Amino acid sequence: MLLKRIPVPAILVAGLVLTLPACGSGSNGSSTSGSPTSTSTTSKATPTVTATTPAARKPLTKATLTKALLAQSDMPTGFVIDSSEPDEQDGISLTNSRCKQFAKLLNTKSAPGSTATVSRIFTGGQSGPFVEEDLDALPSAPAARALVEQTAAAIRSCKQAKLTLPGDGSSQVTISQVSIPKVGNARIGVRIVADGGDLDGFQVTFVMAALGDVVLSMAFDNPTHIDGTVSVAARKATEVLDAAKADR
């Protein structure tokens, strides 16, 4: 999506299958063996206690998530909502075995387990800068946090690679973690910078944060706008989602 070249930032919140511990209850069975000379015993009946399970929370709707997205009035002066259809491309590759998982993220479009997803792109002009925001509702807060942490692990193992974008060419890129505002209960910032080659000058920064059971993902082609925009986006999303809890 961003730069009309690669699908972002949903690529960073997808492609990871969360393997969470399964909580199972075991049954203790007892077998009784009889002997012709034994006397039978009578055990007292144990009162049956019926456990009450809390009602499951209603999943967040797209309508609620859309309210939590940044509006044009939340953005710096000069930005407008980009309503054009992004030119997403498949087959993005990173030639480094340590980047296998990260490359997988770059080529997936949906977050497993997501119950609702919304996205919005802002542009400061025909040639940018561009800012994209995605909100993904996950089944639980632990699932959202785990997704961010697993994504961070995939990124940490990938430092340099050759990036190929179909139709645009290839370049050597540096992939590094960057500091981002302390929002949510788990977060990650990563920057991809091309040096030389067909994509010389290409740069994109991704941000992910777990806000309860929602993952906020953003992408920027200009780092100037990261701190302020991420902080505003997280604050607005948290306020809207907290207000919606009463109806869930």
N, C-alpha and C positions, 0 to 999 in steps of 0.2 A: 504494500500500500504506500508507505512513505517513499517519497522520491519517484513514485510511479514505477518502482523497480522490484522491490521485494516486499512480501507480505509481513507487516509488522503492526503492532507488537504482539498479536495473538500467537505468533510463532514461538514466543518464549513461555507461553502458558499452556502449550499443547505438546503432545508427543510423549509425555511422561505418564506411564501407568502407575498410579499410586498403589503400592502394596502395603496396606495397613493391617496391623495385627487383627486377626479374627477372634472375636470373643465368643467362645463356645462353652456350653455347660455340659459337663460329663454326668452320666447317670451311674450311681453305685448300685449294682445289682447284687443280691445275695441269694445263694442257692441253699436250699435246705435238704439235708439227707436224712432219711428215716431209718431207724433200726427196729427190728421186731420187738426188742426189749425196752426201747426208750419210751418215755412218757411225753406226750405232746404238751407244749407250753402255749399259753395264750398271751399275746402282746397287746398292750393298750393301743388303741387307735390314736394316731397323731393328728391333731387338728390340721385341716388343710388351710394354708394361707395363700390367698390369691394375690399375686404381685400386681401392682398397678403400674402400667407403663405410661410415662408422660406422652401426651399427644405429640406426634411429630410436627415440627414447624412447617408451615406452608413454604414451598419454595419461592424465592424471589421471582417476580415477574419482569418481563422486559420493560414494562411501563415504569416500574419502580426504578430499575437500573438506569433507564433513560433520564429520569429526573435527577439522578445522581451524577450524570455526566456534566462536564464543564459546558457552560453556555457561552455564547459569543461575548456577553457582558463580563464574563469571568476572565477573559483573555486580555493580554496587553493590547494597546491601541494598534490598529492596523491588521489584526487577524480577523478572518471571516471563516465561516464554516464552508468547507470544500464539499460540495454535493456531487462532484464528478465521480464516475466509477473508476476505482483504482485498477491498474493493469498488473494483476498478480501473476507471478510466473512460478512454474514448478521446476524442479531439477537443479536447484542451487546446490553447489558442492564445495566442500572444504577438503583439500588434499592433505590431510594429516590424520593418522589413525587415532590420535588422542581427541580429535574433534568430531568423531563419529556421532556421538550423542547430540552435540550442538548442531551438527549438520541436519540431523533428524528433526530437531526442533525447527530449523529454518524451512523445512519442507512440509510441515503439518499445519493444518488450518483450524483445527478445533481442539478445545481442551477436553480430554476424557473426563466424564463425570459432570461436566458443566450443565447446569439446568437452564441457564439463560445467559446470553452474551449480547452486549451492545457495543457499538463503536462510533467514534466521531473523529473526523480529521479537520484540522484548522490549517489555513495557509495565510502567509503574509504577502502573497503575490504569486504570479504565475510560475516564478522560479523559486518560490519558497520565501522564507523558511517554512517548514512543515512541522506540525505537532499532531500526533495521533494519540487518542486515549481509548482504551478498551476496559470494560468491566465484565468479569466473569463470575457468576454465582456458582459456588461449589457446594457439595452436600453438607459440609461442616467447616468450622474454623480450623480444626486440626488438618483437614484435607487441604485447605488453602495454604496454610503455613508449610506443610510438607511439600507442596508443589513448588513454592518459591525456593525452599531449601534444596530440593533436588535439582532444580534448574541452576541454582548457584553452583552446585557441585559439578554439573556438566560444563559450565562455563570456566570454572577454575582449571580444568584439565586441558583447556584449549587456549594456547597463547599466540601461536602464529600459524598461518596456513595460506594456501592459495585459494582465493575466493573466485568462483566462476558464476556469473549471472548470465543465463541464457539470453542471447541477443545483444548483450552489452560487453562481453569479454571477460578477461581475468586479470587479477592483480594479487600480489602478495599483501596480506593484511596482518595487522597486529590487533589482537583481541585482549582487552584489559578491563579489569574491574575499576570502577570510578566511584567516588564518594557521592552520595545522594542524601537528601534530607531524611532525618530519622522519622519516618512515618510507618504506621502499621506495626505489627508484631514480628515481621520478617520482611526483609527487603534485599534487593540486589540491583546494582547498576553496572552495565557493561557497554564498552565502546568498541566499535569496529572501525579501523582506519586503514584505507588503502594507500600504499606507497609505490608510485610508479605504475606502469602497465596501463591497460585499457581503462581501469577504474580510478586512475590517479586523482586524488582529491575527494574521493567518496568517503563519507563519514556518517555514522549513525550511532546514536546512543539509546539504549533500551533501559527502562526502569520497571521493576516489578515490586509490588508490596502486597502483603496479605492484610486486608482490613476486615477482621472477623472472618466470615465465610465467603467473602468476596475478594477476588484478586484484581488489583488495579495494575494495568500495564500501560506504559507510555513509550513513545518513540520520538526522538528529536534529531533533526539534521543540523541543528545549531545549538551548541551547549549553553549559549547565553541564557536561554529561557528555561533551563531545567529546574533550578532550585525553586524559583517562585511559582512556576506552573505546577510542579509536583506537589508542593505544599498546599496550594489552593485546591487542587484536584482531590487530594486525600481528605482535606478538611470538609469539603462539600460532600463528598461521597459518604463520609462517616456520619455527618449530620443527617443526611437524607435517609440512610440505611438504619440509623438508630431510631429515627422517628417512625420508620415502617415496622419496627419490631413489635409494636403493640398490636398490629393487625396480623401477626404471624403466630 
